[in-house]
Structure formats: structure tokens, C-alpha cells
Amino acid sequence: MQFSVPGGDPEGLGSHPTTAVPFPRQLYGATQKLWLARSQHAQRVQQSQEEMAQRMPTGRVAELQQLLEGEQRAAWQLQEEAQEAHEKQLEATEEQVEEVEMTLKNMEVLLQEKFEKSTGSDLLLKELYVENAHLTKALQVTEEKQRGTEKKSRFLDGKVRTLSKLLSKIAEASLAV
């Protein structure tokens, strides 16, 4: 797994298999799918409007179109809010991972220096084990937060799909009237 860091090494966050995260690829793919779906939706709406203009009285078409536009605005707003929340969660998780990894690297250097200066006593070895345990726990907590963020992301993606389906049903229902 790789994480792309702007202006840096693609493995800039480390190569540990439990900490490297493929966020940008997934986000790019989801963004591409979203734009494709929006484009297709706009085409379907335009086709539907043209068909409705031929079948219905102008007043009724305008009324239905206003209703549809209102529903579309609400759906877009919800979708944008979900996307923003998802992006903020991802950014926060990435920052936490970076902080923990930096702390871990600093502690590793510090511990190495302590070890080299030390006579190798049992006390130092115990301190190393305790510090390592704390760092391992911090890493586990961060990974749990990351999994929670990914779960929320999947939940939000489900909401977006549900909203899209609902919007499609609303459009179909307005066309059927």
C-alpha cells in the first residue's frame, strides 16, 4: 500500500503495512465516479425535460421542474456536506498517523542514543520495553481511529448512493405525473 505525499516520497508516511494508507487513489476513483454520475444525471434530466415539454402543459412542467430543482439542490447540499465531512475525517486521520509516526521515529532515535550511552543495565532495558509498549498502544489507537474513519466513509458513501437513488426516483415520479 502506498500513500502519496505532495512534494514528497510516495512512501513518506512509512512502509509499515498497518500504517500506509491508499487514501488518494480511492478518493480520486470516487471523485471520478461522482463526476460521471453527475454528468449522466444531467443528461437524463435534460432528456426528461424535453420529453415532459412535449407531453404536459407548460404550467405543470414548470411546477414539476421547480419541485425537482428544489429536491436536487437539497440532494446536492447533502452530498457536498457528506463529501466535506469525509475529507475532513481523512485529513485528521492522516495528520494523526503522521504525528504518531514522527513521535515513534523520534523516540526510536532517542532510545537508540540512550542505549548506546548506557552500560546495558536491566533498568534501561525495562524502560525501553515500557516506552515501546506506550508507542505500540498509541499506534493501535490511531489505527482504530483510522478504521473508524474508513467505516464512516463507507457509511457516507452509502448515504450518497441512497440519496442518488432517491433523487432518481423523485425525477421518475415527477416525470410520471
N, C-alpha and C positions, 0 to 999 in steps of 0.2 A: 504494500500500500504506500502511496506517496501523497505528500501534502505540498502544494505549490506555494512558496512564499514569494511575494512580489519583490523583484530585485535580488533574489537570493537563491540559495540551493534548494532544489525540489525536495530534498530530504532535510531541510533546515530545522525541522522540529524533531529530528531524531529518527532512527530506523528501528526502534523497538516496535515489534509487531502489535503491541497493545496500545501504543500511543500515536502511531502515524495514522492520519485520518484523511480519506479521499473526499473532502468536502467540495472543492471547486468543480471536479468533474460531475458530481451528482447535481450540484447547483446549476451548472451550465446545461446539463441534459434536461433538467426540469424546466429551466428557463426557455430552452428551445421548444420543448413540448407545449409550454404555456403559450408562446407566441404563435405557434402553428394552430393551436386550438382557437385562439382569439381570431386569427385570420379566417379560419374556416367558419367560425361562428358569424363573423361579419358578412361573409359571402352568403351564408344561409339566411341571415336576417334580410339582406338586400333582396334576395330571390323571393322570400316570403312577402316582403313589402310590395314587390311588383305584382305578385300573384293576387294579393289582397286588393290592390288597387283595381284590378280587373274584375274582381268578384263582388266587392262590397261597396256600399255607398261611401262617399268621401268622408262624411261626418263620422261614421262608425270607424273607419280606418284611422282617422286622426285620433279618435278617443282611444282605440286599442293601441295605437303607436305610442301615445303618451304614457299609457299604463305600462307597456313593455319597456319603454325608456326608463321609467322610474324603477322598475324591477332590475333592469340591467345596471343602473347606477348603484343600487343597493348591493347587488351581487359583486360588482367590481370593487366597491368600497370594502366589502368583507374580504374579498380575495387579496386586495392590496394590504389590508391590515394583517391578515394571516401571513402573507409573504414577509412583511416587515418584521413581525414578531419572530418568525422562523430565522430570518437573517440575523437579528439581534441575539437570539439564543446561540446560534452558531458562532458568532463573533465572540461572545462571552466565553463559550467553551474553549475556543481556540486560544484566547488570552490566558485562561486558567491553565491549559495544557502547557503553553509557553512558559508561564511563571513557574509551574511545578518543575518542568524540565530544567529551567535555568537554576532554580534552587538546588535541584538534585545534582547538577553538574558542579555548582559552587561547593556544595557540601562534599562531593566526591574529591574535589581538589583539596579542600580544607582537611578532610580526613586523611588523604594521602600524605599531605605535609605533616600532619600530626604523627602519622605512623612512621614516617621517615625520621622525624626528630626524636621519637620515643625509643625507649630501650626494648619495646615489645612487651611491656608488662601486661598482666591479665586485666588490670583496670582499664587500660586503653582499649583492649580488645572488647571488653564489655561495653564501653562507651560507643565503640563503632557499631556493635550489634544493636544497641538501643537507638542510635541515630538512624541506622539503616531501617529499622522497624518503623520509626516515625515517618521516614520518607516513603517507604513502601505503603504505609497506611494513607498518606496524603495522595499518592498516585492512585491508589484504589478508589478513594473518594472522588477524585477528579474523573476517573474512568466511569464511575457510576453516574456522575453528573452528565457526562458525555452520552452515556446510553439513555439517560432520561431525556436529554435534548433530542436525540435521534428518535426516540419514541414519540415525543411531542411533535417532531417534524412529520413523522408518518401520520399522526393524528390530524395535523393541519392539512396535509396533502389529501387525506380522506375527506375533510370538510370541503376543500376546494373542489374535488370531484363531485361531491354531493351537491354543492351549490351550482356547479355547471350543469348537472343533470336537472336540477330544479329549474334553472333558467331555461333549459331546453324544453322542459315540459310546459312552462309558462308560455313560451313562444308558440309551441304547438297548440296549446289551448286557446291562445288568443287568435291564432290563425283559423282554428276550427269554428270560432264564433262568427 
